[in-house]
Amino acid sequence: MPTLSPTILPILMLFASNVFMTFAWYGHLKFKENPLPMVVLVSWGIAFFEYWLAVPANRWGSAVYSAAQLKTMQEVITLVVFAAFSVLYLRSRSAGITRSVFSSSLSARS
């Protein structure tokens, strides 16, 4: 296991894996003119790297967190990453809704 704190490393890796997965699932929405088979293959390629982060994050994280804690962190991280992604990358017009999801996910952590 790397030398970074075993309590922090899994969280950082889950954030990074979520960025990859969010791009894999939603990044293609800016490229609707591309053929669907190509989009699926590119998404699979992106998701491959997500797995290289998520699987070790959960394996190493299980040394200090329960499976339920890891899953809860993953869900909160997913909301935070998607809220930022939808505003910054997709330029979502529903920014008010995104901000409320972002703030509710942060308040859930308190």
Residue pairs with C-beta under 8 A, 6 or more apart in sequence:
1 9
1 60
1 63
2 9
4 12
6 60
6 61
6 63
6 64
7 64
7 65
9 57
9 60
9 61
10 57
10 58
10 60
10 61
10 64
10 65
10 70
10 73
11 57
11 61
11 73
11 77
13 53
13 54
13 56
13 57
13 60
14 53
14 54
14 57
14 61
14 70
14 73
14 74
14 77
15 77
15 81
16 53
17 50
17 51
17 53
17 54
17 57
18 50
18 74
18 77
18 78
18 81
19 81
19 85
20 46
20 47
20 49
20 50
20 53
21 46
21 47
21 50
21 54
22 78
22 81
22 82
22 85
23 46
23 85
23 89
24 43
24 44
24 46
24 47
24 50
25 43
26 82
26 85
26 86
26 90
27 43
27 46
27 89
28 34
28 39
28 42
28 43
29 90
30 89
30 90
31 39
57 70
58 70
61 70
62 70
65 73
76 105
76 108
76 109
79 101
79 102
79 104
79 105
80 102
80 105
80 106
82 101
83 98
83 99
83 101
83 102
83 105
84 102
86 92
86 94
86 98
87 95
87 98
87 99
92 98
